[in-house]
């Protein structure tokens, strides 16, 4: 394996970011720029009965005020479709300001455009709006009797229910049964950079949008459909993105509203969401309840699993994060039933939130597994090993690769699991406990071809291009390594360029599939370019490689040589200069394998945690965490481990802190700020140990990689909750774990 892949290359964009040189979407310098501010509905259900914008329009610096009365009708509102499909990907199949109806609090009802953001913000307060409110549903408990089973969920990609075997009979015959219900508070993403769009019309039919997004092509296609323009008329640029976690995976209303505002005033317009608007404009992880029933024999082998989910969706979309998918295949379970139940409420459509579904569904399963282990009287790790399966229980196909037993073994070694005291212990005022959980995340694949372009110049340097965004994952760094590896060049002689819809098309980097999708295209483009240049060399009578078998030629540090005679060869630069060619270029495509390729495809991991619980106050402190994962081939150990560690800390935050609280009287979020919505900070971070088990996988993609962006989240909260039980003797059935539940 070339040192270019698997090494610890520093981030290629790191220096620019720490120096403040990176350009984010709200920082791009644009001549003649003006600013737009959204005004949001203060009721959760009803209609606008009267709106007076006169005083706002007369305010200093105001260019225009747009409402449903003068915004104009959109050409088309596409149906909800996850951005991984590579097509238009609106966050919901409803677009605001098309009529007077209010579906949820925070829905945009006006856009104010002014010469400064302060003037636009002030003018927004001058708009007088009268509402005719109607009763709203903003909590599950308000309408659980209205729940229904959808035909499809998750943008129509997954069925609303599934089963195998006879789960009722198997549960009735089970020697041991665990039946538990878990509740999950809504969560919001809260990246440091709020969503922002800068829209510039260069002509009546040529639009550039600088947007904070996980997928420039998704924004291009979505805005094109909404405005009724051909995609070629729209260019989307995303130089740097300050985090997303799913909030920027789909395309919400603000890029299109910025474009409409810019067209209305004939000036470039910048629209930046406030922190409070981030709670009502970009989706969230929905409020949900899961009931899970596990039946097993006296030896702990699972015979049946029933898993039902109830969650709140919008009036216009059947959205549920797929919480039942990974638990359905985590262990041997010949009899299974999984059903989604939805309640329509006054909310924006929920959306992807890091580890969407797995973070909640696996929490329920892994806490139930811990309870089952206690009932049977065996070690929680031993219970999981007894139920480990080499095949996908749903399809019966073998895993493309697993590595889960090795993850268990390595995590146990790093944590000292087998040496731990199985009895709770005290450290002064603190009750000490340890817990574990398995982690699973599906290997998601785009459904359309992924493209990349590779170009080699006659000085021996290369540039590789694809339209992927860099939103903190290190994808530009990993792509530099992939290209250098395939071309046989030092990484410092390769530059990767991304972040524009004008570049070769790739789908949005979502579902932990971004690096594998673009990486496969980059690998094929660079490999094809290398092989083309080798072919030219062996066909060139003036080349030292003339007449050689191309299969025997390798490239080392930019020099093409015979494998058996490394002293015989020439550089790329020699070949191109002699041929008077300034550069050589290849555009290549990677077509993902079909979903039914005869293998189960998941990423696996094991997580362990030690907690301390204050015996009097119920305060929980996580002292240490261990996570070991098998993500296939690791491209960059430094950035991969950083992603995994970040995911584990996300799981800690989910377990102990994160909760968006709804005020049902007003139908509004009560803690829509970083002062009131609690997230883990450095002071909460324990000692975190991350390791990876590399497993060979020839099925998922040409590089054999599975992705690491979300698997780190999946088992963390359950490991912490199981440790809390070990310390206190109290099972936790609600996230986040509140100290009042432990008093």
C-alpha positions as CSV (number, residue, x, y, z in Angstrom):
1,X,0.0,0.0,0.0
2,X,1.3,3.4,-0.9
3,X,2.2,5.7,2.0
4,X,-0.2,8.2,0.5
5,X,-3.2,6.1,1.8
6,X,-3.4,5.2,5.4
7,X,-1.0,7.8,6.6
8,X,-1.6,10.8,8.8
9,X,-1.5,13.7,6.4
10,X,-2.3,17.0,8.0
11,X,-5.5,18.7,6.6
12,X,-4.7,20.5,3.3
13,X,-7.1,23.2,4.3
14,X,-5.9,23.5,7.9
15,X,-3.5,26.4,7.5
16,X,-6.1,28.5,5.7
17,X,-8.7,27.9,8.3
18,X,-6.5,28.7,11.3
19,X,-5.2,31.8,9.6
20,X,-8.8,33.0,8.8
21,X,-8.2,32.8,5.0
22,X,-11.0,30.3,4.3
23,X,-14.0,31.9,2.7
24,X,-17.4,30.8,4.0
25,X,-20.7,31.6,2.2
26,X,-21.4,34.7,4.3
27,X,-17.9,36.0,3.8
28,X,-17.5,36.0,0.0
29,X,-16.8,39.6,-1.2
30,X,-19.4,40.7,-3.7
31,X,-19.8,44.2,-5.2
32,X,-23.1,45.9,-4.5
33,X,-24.1,43.5,-1.8
34,X,-27.3,44.0,0.2
35,X,-28.7,41.9,3.0
36,X,-31.9,40.0,3.6
37,X,-33.5,39.0,6.9
38,X,-36.3,36.6,7.4
39,X,-39.4,37.4,9.5
40,X,-40.9,34.2,11.1
41,X,-44.4,33.2,12.1
42,X,-45.1,33.4,15.8
43,X,-48.0,30.9,15.8
44,X,-47.8,27.2,15.1
45,X,-51.1,26.8,13.2
46,X,-53.5,29.1,11.4
47,X,-53.3,31.8,8.8
48,X,-52.2,35.4,8.3
49,X,-55.4,37.5,8.5
50,X,-53.6,40.9,7.9
51,X,-50.1,42.1,7.2
52,X,-48.9,45.7,7.0
53,X,-45.4,46.3,5.6
54,X,-45.7,50.0,5.0
55,X,-43.6,51.2,8.0
56,X,-40.9,48.7,7.2
57,X,-40.8,49.7,3.6
58,X,-40.3,53.4,4.6
59,X,-37.5,52.6,7.0
60,X,-34.0,53.9,6.2
61,X,-32.0,51.7,3.8
62,X,-34.9,49.3,3.0
63,X,-35.0,48.2,-0.6
64,X,-38.0,45.9,-0.5
65,X,-40.2,43.7,1.7
66,X,-41.4,40.4,0.2
67,X,-44.4,38.5,1.6
68,X,-46.8,35.9,0.1
69,X,-48.6,38.8,-1.6
70,X,-45.7,39.8,-3.9
71,X,-43.1,36.9,-3.8
72,X,-44.7,35.3,-6.8
73,X,-45.5,31.6,-7.4
74,X,-42.8,29.1,-7.8
75,X,-42.5,27.0,-10.9
76,X,-42.6,23.7,-9.0
77,X,-42.1,22.4,-5.5
78,X,-40.3,19.0,-5.8
79,X,-41.3,16.2,-3.5
80,X,-39.0,15.2,-0.6
81,X,-36.2,13.0,-1.8
82,X,-32.9,12.5,0.2
83,X,-29.9,14.2,-1.4
84,X,-28.0,10.9,-1.7
85,X,-30.3,10.2,-4.7
86,X,-28.4,12.9,-6.6
87,X,-31.5,14.8,-7.8
88,X,-33.4,17.8,-6.5
89,X,-33.4,17.4,-2.7
90,X,-35.8,19.9,-0.9
91,X,-35.8,19.5,2.9
92,X,-39.6,19.3,2.7
93,X,-42.3,19.3,0.0
94,X,-43.7,22.6,1.2
95,X,-42.3,26.0,0.4
96,X,-43.2,29.0,2.5
97,X,-44.7,32.4,1.5
98,X,-46.9,30.9,-1.2
99,X,-50.1,31.7,0.6
100,X,-51.3,32.9,4.0
101,X,-51.4,29.5,5.7
102,X,-49.1,28.9,8.7
103,X,-48.1,25.3,9.3
104,X,-45.4,25.7,12.0
105,X,-43.9,28.3,14.3
106,X,-40.9,29.9,12.7
107,X,-42.2,29.5,9.1
108,X,-40.9,32.5,7.1
109,X,-43.7,35.0,6.4
110,X,-41.6,37.9,5.1
111,X,-38.2,38.8,3.7
112,X,-36.8,42.3,4.3
113,X,-34.0,43.5,2.0
114,X,-31.9,46.5,3.1
115,X,-28.4,48.0,2.6
116,X,-27.2,46.7,5.9
117,X,-28.1,43.7,8.0
118,X,-28.9,45.9,11.0
119,X,-31.4,48.0,9.0
120,X,-33.0,44.9,7.5
121,X,-33.3,43.4,11.0
122,X,-34.8,46.6,12.4
123,X,-37.3,46.9,9.6
124,X,-38.4,43.3,10.2
125,X,-39.7,44.4,13.6
126,X,-41.8,47.1,12.0
127,X,-44.0,44.7,10.0
128,X,-47.4,44.4,11.6
129,X,-48.9,40.9,11.3
130,X,-52.3,39.7,12.5
131,X,-53.0,36.0,12.8
132,X,-56.1,33.8,13.0
133,X,-54.6,30.9,15.0
134,X,-56.0,27.4,15.1
135,X,-55.2,24.5,17.5
136,X,-51.8,23.0,17.0
137,X,-50.1,19.6,17.6
138,X,-46.5,19.9,18.6
139,X,-46.0,17.0,21.0
140,X,-46.6,13.2,20.5
141,X,-48.8,13.0,23.6
142,X,-51.3,15.5,22.0
143,X,-52.2,13.2,19.2
144,X,-50.8,9.6,19.7
145,X,-54.4,8.4,19.0
146,X,-54.1,9.8,15.5
147,X,-51.0,7.8,14.6
148,X,-50.8,6.0,11.3
149,X,-48.5,3.5,9.6
150,X,-47.0,5.1,6.5
151,X,-46.4,3.1,3.3
152,X,-42.9,4.7,3.0
153,X,-40.6,6.8,5.1
154,X,-37.3,8.6,4.8
155,X,-38.3,10.4,1.6
156,X,-39.9,7.3,0.1
157,X,-36.7,5.2,0.3
158,X,-37.8,2.7,3.0
159,X,-40.9,0.8,3.8
160,X,-43.1,1.8,6.8
161,X,-43.0,-1.8,8.2
162,X,-41.3,-5.1,7.8
163,X,-41.3,-8.6,9.2
164,X,-39.9,-12.1,9.0
165,X,-40.9,-15.3,10.7
166,X,-43.7,-15.4,13.4
167,X,-42.7,-12.9,16.0
168,X,-45.9,-13.3,18.1
169,X,-45.4,-17.0,18.5
170,X,-41.7,-16.7,19.2
171,X,-42.2,-14.1,21.9
172,X,-44.9,-16.3,23.5
173,X,-42.5,-19.2,23.6
174,X,-39.4,-17.2,24.7
175,X,-37.9,-18.3,28.0
176,X,-36.8,-14.8,28.8
177,X,-38.3,-11.6,27.5
178,X,-37.4,-7.9,27.9
179,X,-40.1,-5.3,27.0
180,X,-39.1,-1.7,27.3
181,X,-40.2,1.7,26.0
182,X,-37.7,4.5,25.3
183,X,-38.4,8.2,24.7
184,X,-36.1,10.6,22.9
185,X,-36.2,14.4,23.1
186,X,-35.9,16.3,19.8
187,X,-32.4,17.3,18.9
188,X,-31.0,20.1,16.7
189,X,-27.7,20.1,14.8
190,X,-26.2,23.5,15.8
191,X,-23.1,23.7,13.7
192,X,-20.9,26.7,14.5
193,X,-21.6,28.3,11.1
194,X,-25.3,29.1,10.6
195,X,-26.8,28.3,7.1
196,X,-26.1,31.2,4.7
197,X,-26.7,31.9,1.0
198,X,-25.4,34.8,-1.2
199,X,-27.2,35.1,-4.5
200,X,-25.8,37.0,-7.5
201,X,-27.7,37.3,-10.7
202,X,-25.2,37.9,-13.6
203,X,-28.1,38.2,-16.1
204,X,-31.8,37.4,-16.1
205,X,-31.1,33.7,-16.5
206,X,-27.6,33.3,-15.0
207,X,-27.5,32.9,-11.2
208,X,-24.6,32.1,-8.8
209,X,-25.3,31.1,-5.3
210,X,-22.6,30.9,-2.6
211,X,-24.2,28.5,-0.2
212,X,-23.3,26.6,2.9
213,X,-24.2,23.1,1.9
214,X,-23.2,19.5,1.9
215,X,-24.0,19.2,-1.8
216,X,-23.6,22.0,-4.4
217,X,-25.2,19.9,-7.1
218,X,-28.3,19.3,-4.8
219,X,-28.7,23.0,-4.4
220,X,-28.3,23.6,-8.1
221,X,-30.9,21.1,-9.1
222,X,-33.4,22.1,-6.3
223,X,-33.3,25.8,-7.0
224,X,-33.5,25.1,-10.7
225,X,-36.8,23.2,-10.2
226,X,-38.2,25.8,-7.8
227,X,-37.4,28.7,-10.2
228,X,-38.2,26.9,-13.4
229,X,-34.7,27.4,-14.8
230,X,-32.4,24.8,-16.5
231,X,-29.6,23.7,-14.2
232,X,-27.1,25.1,-16.6
233,X,-28.3,28.6,-15.6
234,X,-27.3,28.1,-12.0
235,X,-23.9,27.8,-10.4
236,X,-23.5,26.9,-6.8
237,X,-20.2,27.5,-5.0
238,X,-19.4,26.2,-1.5
239,X,-15.8,27.1,-0.6
240,X,-15.8,26.1,3.0
241,X,-18.6,24.9,5.3
242,X,-18.5,25.4,9.1
243,X,-20.1,22.1,10.1
244,X,-23.5,20.6,9.2
245,X,-24.3,17.2,11.0
246,X,-27.2,16.9,8.6
247,X,-28.7,20.4,8.7
248,X,-27.1,21.3,5.4
249,X,-27.7,17.9,3.7
250,X,-31.0,18.8,2.2
251,X,-31.9,22.1,0.5
252,X,-34.1,24.4,2.6
253,X,-35.9,27.6,1.6
254,X,-33.2,30.2,2.2
255,X,-31.1,29.7,-1.0
256,X,-34.2,30.2,-3.2
257,X,-35.5,33.1,-1.1
258,X,-32.1,34.8,-1.4
259,X,-32.3,34.3,-5.2
260,X,-35.8,35.6,-5.4
261,X,-34.9,38.6,-3.3
262,X,-31.8,39.3,-5.4
263,X,-33.9,39.2,-8.6
264,X,-36.5,41.5,-7.0
265,X,-34.1,44.3,-6.1
266,X,-31.6,43.8,-8.9
267,X,-28.7,43.5,-6.5
268,X,-26.7,40.6,-4.9
269,X,-28.4,39.5,-1.7
270,X,-26.9,37.7,1.3
271,X,-29.3,35.8,3.7
272,X,-27.8,34.4,6.9
273,X,-30.0,32.5,9.3
274,X,-29.8,33.5,13.0
275,X,-29.1,31.0,15.6
276,X,-32.8,30.9,16.6
277,X,-33.8,30.5,13.0
278,X,-31.5,27.4,12.8
279,X,-34.0,25.7,15.1
280,X,-36.9,26.3,12.7
281,X,-35.4,26.3,9.2
282,X,-33.2,23.3,8.7
283,X,-35.1,20.3,10.2
284,X,-34.1,18.4,13.4
285,X,-34.2,14.9,14.9
286,X,-37.8,14.4,15.7
287,X,-39.4,13.6,19.1
288,X,-39.9,9.9,19.2
289,X,-40.8,6.9,21.3
290,X,-39.6,3.3,20.7
291,X,-41.0,0.1,22.2
292,X,-38.7,-2.9,21.8
293,X,-39.4,-6.4,22.9
294,X,-36.6,-9.0,22.8
295,X,-37.3,-12.7,23.4
296,X,-34.5,-15.2,24.1
297,X,-33.8,-18.7,25.3
298,X,-32.3,-19.3,28.7
299,X,-28.8,-19.3,27.1
300,X,-29.3,-15.8,25.8
301,X,-29.8,-16.6,22.2
302,X,-32.3,-14.2,20.6
303,X,-35.4,-15.8,19.1
304,X,-37.6,-12.8,18.5
305,X,-37.4,-9.0,18.2
306,X,-40.3,-6.6,18.0
307,X,-39.5,-3.0,17.4
308,X,-42.1,-0.2,17.0
309,X,-41.4,3.5,16.7
310,X,-43.8,6.4,17.1
311,X,-42.6,9.9,16.0
312,X,-43.8,13.3,15.0
313,X,-43.7,14.4,11.4
314,X,-45.0,17.4,9.4
315,X,-48.3,17.8,7.7
316,X,-46.7,17.4,4.3
317,X,-44.2,14.6,4.5
318,X,-44.0,11.0,5.9
319,X,-40.6,11.5,7.5
320,X,-39.2,9.2,10.1
321,X,-35.5,8.6,10.6
322,X,-34.9,4.9,10.0
323,X,-34.4,3.8,13.6
324,X,-35.5,0.2,13.0
325,X,-33.2,-0.6,10.1
326,X,-29.8,-1.4,11.9
327,X,-31.4,-3.1,15.0
328,X,-33.2,-5.4,12.6
329,X,-29.9,-6.9,11.5
330,X,-27.6,-6.4,14.4
331,X,-28.0,-9.9,15.8
332,X,-29.4,-13.3,14.9
333,X,-33.2,-12.8,15.1
334,X,-35.2,-15.3,13.0
335,X,-38.5,-13.7,14.0
336,X,-38.8,-10.0,13.6
337,X,-41.4,-7.2,13.3
338,X,-40.6,-3.5,12.8
339,X,-43.3,-0.8,12.3
340,X,-43.1,2.9,12.1
341,X,-46.1,5.0,13.4
342,X,-46.3,8.7,12.5
343,X,-48.3,11.6,14.0
344,X,-48.8,14.6,11.8
345,X,-47.9,17.8,13.7
346,X,-47.2,21.5,13.3
347,X,-43.5,21.2,12.6
348,X,-41.1,21.7,9.8
349,X,-40.3,18.3,8.3
350,X,-37.6,16.6,10.4
351,X,-34.4,15.6,8.6
352,X,-31.1,13.8,8.8
353,X,-29.3,14.3,12.1
354,X,-25.9,12.6,12.5
355,X,-26.4,8.9,12.6
356,X,-30.1,9.4,11.6
357,X,-32.0,6.5,13.1
358,X,-29.1,4.4,14.2
359,X,-28.3,6.8,17.1
360,X,-31.8,6.2,18.6
361,X,-32.7,2.7,17.3
362,X,-29.4,1.1,18.5
363,X,-29.8,2.9,21.8
364,X,-33.1,1.1,22.4
365,X,-31.7,-2.3,21.3
366,X,-28.4,-2.0,23.2
367,X,-30.1,-1.0,26.4
368,X,-32.5,-3.9,26.1
369,X,-29.5,-6.2,25.4
370,X,-27.9,-5.0,28.6
371,X,-31.1,-5.8,30.5
372,X,-31.4,-9.2,28.9
373,X,-27.8,-10.0,29.9
374,X,-28.7,-9.2,33.5
375,X,-31.8,-11.3,33.4
376,X,-29.9,-14.3,32.1
377,X,-26.9,-13.7,34.3
378,X,-24.1,-13.5,31.7
379,X,-21.6,-10.8,30.8
380,X,-23.0,-8.2,28.4
381,X,-20.1,-8.8,26.0
382,X,-20.7,-12.5,26.0
383,X,-24.4,-12.1,25.2
384,X,-23.5,-10.1,22.1
385,X,-20.9,-12.6,21.0
386,X,-23.5,-15.4,21.4
387,X,-25.8,-13.5,19.1
388,X,-23.3,-12.4,16.5
389,X,-24.1,-13.4,13.0
390,X,-21.8,-13.7,9.9
391,X,-24.8,-13.1,7.6
392,X,-27.4,-10.4,7.3
393,X,-30.5,-11.7,9.1
394,X,-32.8,-9.8,6.7
395,X,-31.5,-11.1,3.4
396,X,-29.5,-14.1,4.5
397,X,-26.5,-12.8,2.5
398,X,-23.0,-12.8,4.0
399,X,-21.6,-9.5,5.2
400,X,-19.3,-7.9,2.6
401,X,-17.0,-7.5,5.6
402,X,-17.5,-7.4,9.3
403,X,-14.7,-7.2,11.9
404,X,-17.2,-6.9,14.8
405,X,-15.7,-9.8,16.9
406,X,-12.3,-8.2,16.5
407,X,-13.8,-4.8,17.6
408,X,-15.2,-6.5,20.7
409,X,-11.9,-8.1,21.5
410,X,-9.8,-4.9,21.0
411,X,-12.2,-2.7,22.8
412,X,-12.2,-5.1,25.8
413,X,-8.4,-5.0,25.8
414,X,-8.2,-1.2,25.7
415,X,-10.9,-0.7,28.3
416,X,-9.9,-3.6,30.6
417,X,-13.4,-5.0,30.4
418,X,-12.6,-8.5,31.6
419,X,-10.7,-7.1,34.6
420,X,-13.4,-4.8,35.7
421,X,-15.3,-5.3,39.0
422,X,-18.8,-6.5,37.9
423,X,-20.1,-5.1,41.2
424,X,-20.8,-1.3,41.4
425,X,-18.0,0.5,43.3
426,X,-17.6,3.9,45.0
427,X,-14.9,6.5,44.7
428,X,-15.7,8.8,47.6
429,X,-19.0,10.6,46.7
430,X,-19.1,9.0,43.3
431,X,-20.8,5.8,42.2
432,X,-18.7,4.2,39.4
433,X,-20.1,2.0,36.6
434,X,-19.1,0.7,33.2
435,X,-21.1,-0.3,30.2
436,X,-20.8,-1.3,26.6
437,X,-22.7,-1.3,23.3
438,X,-22.4,-2.5,19.8
439,X,-22.4,0.0,16.9
440,X,-23.8,-0.5,13.4
441,X,-24.2,1.8,10.5
442,X,-25.4,0.9,7.0
443,X,-23.1,1.4,4.1
444,X,-25.2,3.8,2.0
445,X,-24.5,4.2,-1.7
446,X,-25.5,6.8,-4.1
447,X,-27.8,5.6,-6.9
448,X,-26.3,7.5,-9.8
449,X,-22.8,7.6,-11.3
450,X,-20.1,9.7,-9.4
451,X,-17.7,11.7,-11.5
452,X,-14.2,13.2,-11.1
453,X,-11.6,14.7,-13.4
454,X,-7.8,14.2,-13.1
455,X,-5.3,16.4,-15.0
456,X,-1.5,16.0,-15.0
457,X,0.7,18.9,-16.1
458,X,4.0,18.5,-17.9
459,X,5.9,19.7,-14.7
460,X,4.7,16.5,-13.0
461,X,2.0,18.1,-10.8
462,X,-1.6,17.1,-10.8
463,X,-5.0,18.6,-10.0
464,X,-8.1,16.5,-9.4
465,X,-11.6,17.9,-9.3
466,X,-15.1,16.9,-8.1
467,X,-18.0,18.9,-6.9
468,X,-18.0,17.8,-3.2
469,X,-18.1,20.2,-0.3
470,X,-15.6,20.3,2.6
471,X,-17.7,20.7,5.7
472,X,-15.2,19.6,8.3
473,X,-14.8,15.9,7.5
474,X,-11.4,16.3,5.8
475,X,-12.6,15.1,2.4
476,X,-10.3,17.4,0.5
477,X,-7.3,15.9,2.4
478,X,-8.4,12.3,1.8
479,X,-9.0,13.0,-1.9
480,X,-5.5,14.4,-2.2
481,X,-4.2,11.1,-0.8
482,X,-6.4,9.0,-3.0
483,X,-5.2,10.8,-6.1
484,X,-1.6,10.8,-5.1
485,X,-1.8,7.0,-4.4
486,X,-3.3,6.2,-7.8
487,X,-1.0,8.5,-9.8
488,X,2.1,7.4,-7.9
489,X,2.9,11.0,-7.0
490,X,4.0,12.6,-3.7
491,X,1.0,14.2,-2.0
492,X,2.6,17.7,-2.1
493,X,2.5,17.5,-5.9
494,X,-1.3,16.9,-6.0
495,X,-4.1,19.4,-5.4
496,X,-7.7,18.6,-5.0
497,X,-10.4,21.1,-6.0
498,X,-14.0,20.8,-5.0
499,X,-17.0,22.9,-3.8
500,X,-18.7,23.9,-7.1
501,X,-21.5,22.6,-9.2
502,X,-19.4,23.5,-12.3
503,X,-17.1,20.6,-11.3
504,X,-17.8,16.9,-12.2
505,X,-21.0,15.9,-10.5
506,X,-21.1,13.9,-7.2
507,X,-24.1,13.6,-4.9
508,X,-24.3,15.4,-1.6
509,X,-21.8,14.0,1.0
510,X,-24.4,12.4,3.3
511,X,-24.9,9.1,5.1
512,X,-21.2,8.6,5.7
513,X,-21.0,8.0,1.9
514,X,-19.3,11.2,0.8
515,X,-15.7,10.1,1.0
516,X,-16.4,6.7,-0.5
517,X,-18.5,8.1,-3.4
518,X,-16.1,10.9,-4.4
519,X,-13.1,8.8,-3.5
520,X,-14.1,6.0,-5.8
521,X,-14.5,8.5,-8.7
522,X,-11.2,10.1,-7.9
523,X,-9.5,6.8,-7.7
524,X,-10.8,5.7,-11.1
525,X,-10.0,9.0,-12.8
526,X,-6.5,9.1,-11.4
527,X,-5.9,5.4,-12.2
528,X,-7.2,5.8,-15.7
529,X,-4.9,8.8,-16.3
530,X,-1.9,6.9,-14.9
531,X,-2.7,3.9,-17.2
532,X,-3.1,6.2,-20.2
533,X,0.3,7.8,-19.6
534,X,1.9,4.4,-19.2
535,X,0.3,3.3,-22.4
536,X,1.8,6.3,-24.2
537,X,5.2,5.6,-22.8
538,X,5.4,1.9,-23.8
539,X,4.1,2.9,-27.3
540,X,6.7,5.6,-27.7
541,X,9.9,4.5,-29.5
542,X,11.9,7.2,-27.7
543,X,10.8,6.0,-24.2
544,X,13.0,3.7,-22.1
545,X,9.8,1.8,-21.5
546,X,9.1,1.2,-25.2
547,X,7.7,-2.3,-25.8
548,X,7.3,-3.1,-22.2
549,X,4.1,-4.8,-21.0
550,X,2.0,-2.0,-19.4
551,X,1.0,-4.4,-16.6
552,X,4.6,-4.6,-15.5
553,X,5.1,-0.8,-15.2
554,X,4.5,0.9,-11.9
555,X,4.8,4.6,-10.9
556,X,7.0,5.8,-8.0
557,X,7.3,9.5,-7.1
558,X,6.1,10.4,-10.5
559,X,8.5,8.1,-12.4
560,X,7.2,5.2,-14.5
561,X,9.5,2.2,-14.1
562,X,9.5,-1.5,-14.8
563,X,8.6,-3.5,-11.7
564,X,11.5,-5.9,-12.3
565,X,14.0,-3.1,-13.3
566,X,13.4,0.1,-11.3
567,X,16.4,1.7,-13.0
568,X,14.6,1.6,-16.4
569,X,12.0,4.3,-16.8
570,X,11.1,7.9,-17.1
571,X,9.0,10.6,-15.4
572,X,5.6,11.8,-16.4
573,X,7.3,15.1,-17.1
574,X,9.8,13.6,-19.5
575,X,7.1,11.9,-21.5
576,X,4.9,15.0,-21.8
577,X,7.8,17.4,-22.6
578,X,9.1,15.1,-25.3
579,X,5.6,14.8,-26.8
580,X,5.1,18.6,-26.6
581,X,1.9,18.0,-24.6
582,X,1.2,20.6,-21.9
583,X,-1.1,18.3,-19.9
584,X,-3.2,15.1,-20.0
585,X,-6.7,14.8,-18.6
586,X,-9.3,12.1,-17.8
587,X,-12.9,12.5,-16.8
588,X,-14.1,9.2,-15.2
589,X,-17.2,7.8,-13.6
590,X,-17.9,5.3,-10.8
591,X,-21.2,3.5,-10.8
592,X,-22.1,2.2,-7.3
593,X,-23.0,-1.5,-7.0
594,X,-26.7,-2.3,-6.9
595,X,-28.3,-2.5,-3.4
596,X,-29.1,-6.2,-4.0
597,X,-25.5,-7.2,-4.9
598,X,-25.7,-10.4,-2.8
599,X,-24.1,-9.0,0.3
600,X,-25.1,-7.3,3.5
601,X,-23.3,-4.0,3.9
602,X,-22.8,-2.5,7.3
603,X,-20.0,-0.8,9.3
604,X,-19.5,-2.3,12.8
605,X,-18.0,-1.2,16.0
606,X,-17.9,-1.7,19.8
607,X,-18.0,1.0,22.4
608,X,-17.4,1.0,26.2
609,X,-17.7,3.8,28.8
610,X,-17.0,4.4,32.5
611,X,-19.1,6.9,34.4
612,X,-19.2,8.4,37.8
613,X,-22.6,9.4,39.3
614,X,-22.7,11.8,42.3
615,X,-24.6,9.7,45.0
616,X,-26.4,12.8,46.3
617,X,-26.9,15.1,43.3
618,X,-27.3,12.6,40.5
619,X,-24.8,14.4,38.3
620,X,-23.2,12.1,35.7
621,X,-19.6,12.5,34.6
622,X,-18.2,10.3,31.9
623,X,-14.7,9.4,32.9
624,X,-13.5,7.5,29.9
625,X,-14.7,6.1,26.6
626,X,-13.3,3.5,24.2
627,X,-14.4,2.9,20.7
628,X,-13.1,0.4,18.2
629,X,-14.5,0.3,14.6
630,X,-14.1,-1.6,11.4
631,X,-14.7,0.9,8.6
632,X,-12.9,-1.0,5.9
633,X,-9.8,0.7,4.5
634,X,-8.8,3.9,6.4
635,X,-7.6,6.6,4.1
636,X,-6.2,9.0,6.7
637,X,-5.8,7.8,10.2
638,X,-5.7,11.2,11.7
639,X,-8.9,12.6,10.1
640,X,-10.7,9.3,10.5
641,X,-9.9,9.0,14.2
642,X,-10.9,12.6,14.6
643,X,-14.3,11.9,13.0
644,X,-14.8,8.8,15.2
645,X,-13.8,10.7,18.4
646,X,-16.2,13.6,17.4
647,X,-19.0,11.1,16.9
648,X,-18.4,9.5,20.3
649,X,-18.6,12.9,22.0
650,X,-21.8,13.6,20.0
651,X,-23.1,10.4,21.6
652,X,-22.1,11.6,25.0
653,X,-23.9,14.9,24.3
654,X,-27.0,12.9,23.2
655,X,-26.9,10.8,26.3
656,X,-26.6,13.5,28.9
657,X,-27.3,17.0,27.5
658,X,-29.1,17.5,24.3
659,X,-32.8,18.2,24.3
660,X,-35.0,20.8,22.5
661,X,-38.0,21.6,24.7
662,X,-41.3,22.4,23.1
663,X,-43.8,24.9,24.7
664,X,-47.1,23.4,23.6
665,X,-49.0,26.5,24.6
666,X,-47.2,28.5,22.0
667,X,-46.1,25.7,19.7
668,X,-42.6,27.0,19.8
669,X,-39.2,25.8,20.9
670,X,-38.4,27.1,24.4
671,X,-34.6,26.8,24.3
672,X,-33.7,27.9,20.7
673,X,-30.2,29.2,21.6
674,X,-26.7,27.9,22.4
675,X,-27.2,29.4,25.9
676,X,-30.2,27.1,26.6
677,X,-29.7,24.1,24.2
678,X,-26.9,22.2,26.0
679,X,-24.1,20.5,24.0
680,X,-21.0,18.8,25.2
681,X,-18.0,21.1,25.5
682,X,-14.3,20.5,26.3
683,X,-15.0,20.4,30.1
684,X,-17.4,17.5,29.5
685,X,-15.0,15.5,27.4
686,X,-13.5,12.5,29.1
687,X,-10.4,10.5,28.1
688,X,-11.4,9.1,24.6
689,X,-9.5,6.2,23.0
690,X,-10.2,5.4,19.4
691,X,-8.9,2.5,17.3
692,X,-9.8,0.9,14.0
693,X,-9.7,-2.7,12.7
694,X,-9.0,-2.6,9.0
695,X,-11.1,-5.2,7.1
696,X,-10.7,-6.0,3.4
697,X,-13.9,-5.3,1.4
698,X,-14.0,-5.7,-2.4
699,X,-17.8,-5.2,-2.6
700,X,-18.6,-1.7,-1.4
701,X,-16.3,0.3,-3.7
702,X,-12.9,0.2,-5.5
703,X,-11.1,1.4,-2.4
704,X,-12.8,-0.9,0.1
705,X,-13.8,2.0,2.5
706,X,-17.1,2.3,4.4
707,X,-17.1,5.8,6.0
708,X,-16.5,6.9,9.6
709,X,-18.6,10.1,10.0
710,X,-21.5,8.6,11.9
711,X,-20.6,5.2,13.3
712,X,-18.9,6.8,16.3
713,X,-22.2,8.2,17.5
714,X,-24.2,5.0,17.3
715,X,-23.1,3.0,20.4
716,X,-21.9,5.8,22.7
717,X,-25.2,6.9,24.4
718,X,-26.2,3.2,25.1
719,X,-22.7,2.4,26.6
720,X,-23.1,5.5,28.9
721,X,-26.7,4.6,29.9
722,X,-25.7,1.0,30.6
723,X,-22.8,2.3,32.7
724,X,-25.2,4.5,34.6
725,X,-27.3,1.5,35.4
726,X,-24.2,-0.4,36.5
727,X,-23.3,2.5,38.9
728,X,-26.8,3.2,40.3
729,X,-29.0,0.2,39.7
730,X,-31.5,2.5,37.8
731,X,-32.4,1.8,34.1
732,X,-32.7,4.9,31.9
733,X,-35.5,4.9,29.4
734,X,-35.4,8.5,28.3
735,X,-32.7,10.6,26.6
736,X,-31.1,12.8,27.7
737,X,-30.6,11.2,31.1
738,X,-31.7,13.9,33.6
739,X,-30.3,14.1,37.0
740,X,-33.7,14.2,38.6
741,X,-34.2,10.6,37.2
742,X,-31.2,9.5,39.3
743,X,-32.1,11.2,42.6
